[in-house]
């Protein structure tokens, strides 16, 4: 795996900025459709989910490399990203999913074809409550 280090261009050191920088660096390194396979935040403030027994300082890199990652991009001293080139993979397109909230503020992921037309509240048949494993569709 190749490693590249880059610095921030401005004051914003957020995940969003760092991930955009990482994708641009990947494009500069011959990746036509760069995708983040895994990431790590050095200060430990925000880390992706991990499984029991995994070393939070190393598992992310092993996961990224083992799932197609070919380039590690370090942005400043804050973030590390494992990138892969997703060109050639089939695109999913729009999924028939949407987020809804109930009266108590709980968020749900809902399958649109099972919702009543124009529904604004989640139903048990069409929705699942968002948690650390459910993808947010916003």
N, C-alpha and C positions, 0 to 999 in steps of 0.2 A: 504494500500500500504506500502510495506517495503521500508526503506530508507537506503542507504549505502553511506558512504563517503570514497573516496580514494584520494591519492596524485599522482602527476606526478612522473615518474621515471627518467626524464631527463630535459633538458633545453627547449625542444619544447613544447609550450603551445598552439598550434594551434587547431582548431576545429577537424581536421583529427586525430591528436594524441589523443585528449580528447575522441572522439567518439570510437576509437579503445580500449582505456582503459575501457570505459563504457561497451563495448560489452564483453571484457574479464572478467570484474567484474560480469556481468550478467551470464556468463557461469559458473563462480565459485559459483554462487547462483542458480544452477540447471536449468538454461535456456539453452536448447540445441540449439536453433536457435534464438538468441536475435536480436531484431529489434528495432530501435529507433522510438518511436511513436511521441515524441515531445521533444524539447530542448529549452534551454534558456542560453544566455550568460550574466553573471552578470554585466559586465562593459558596456553593452548596445551598444558595437561597432557593433555587428552583431546579428540580431535577425531574426527569421523566419517571414514570412508574418503574419499579423494579420488583423482582420476586424475592421471597424470603431466602436468605443464605447467599445472595449475590453481593459481591463487593461493589458498592456504588461508585467507586473510583475507577473501575475497570470493565464492568459488565457491558456497559453501553458500547464501548469500542469493539468488544468481542462480538456482540450482537450485530453491529453495523457491518463489520468485516465478513461475518458469516452469512449475511443476507444480501450480498452484492455490492457492498461499499468498496470503492476503489481509491478514494481520495479523502484524506483527513485535512480539514481546514480549521486552523486555530485563528480566532478573531480576538486580537489583543491578548490579554491574560484571562479573559472572562469566559469565553465559550470555545468548545471544540465540537466540530461537526464531522460525521462520516457521511460522505456523499456517494451517490451512484448515478449513472446515466440511465434515465428511464426511457430513452428513445427506443423504439422498437417494441415497447410494451403496449398492449391494447389499452386504450383509454376507456374508462367507465362511463363518462358522461354524467348527466344529471341523474341523481338518485331520487326516487319518489319519497323523500323524507323531509320532515320539517320539525322544528322545535316549538313546543307549546309549554305554557306554565299553568299550573292549577291555581286555585284561589289562595293557597298558602304560600305561593312563590316557588314551589318545587318545579324543577324543569324536567321535561320529558322529550324523548325522541319518538316521533310518530310516523307510521307508515301511511302516507296520504290516501292510497286507495281504500283503506279500511276506515277512514274517518268519514263522518257525514259531510256532505258538501257544505263548505263555508264554516266548518266547526272551528271554534276558538278555544275549546277546552279539551284536554287529553281524555281519552277513553281507555279502559282496560284492554279492550280488544286490539287497539291500534298502536298503543304507546308503551314505552318502557322508561322508567325514571332514569335520568342521567346520573352516572357515577363515574369513577375513575376509569372504567373500562368501556363506557359508551361514548361514541364519537359525537361531539357537538357539531351540528350542521349549520350553525350561523356563519 
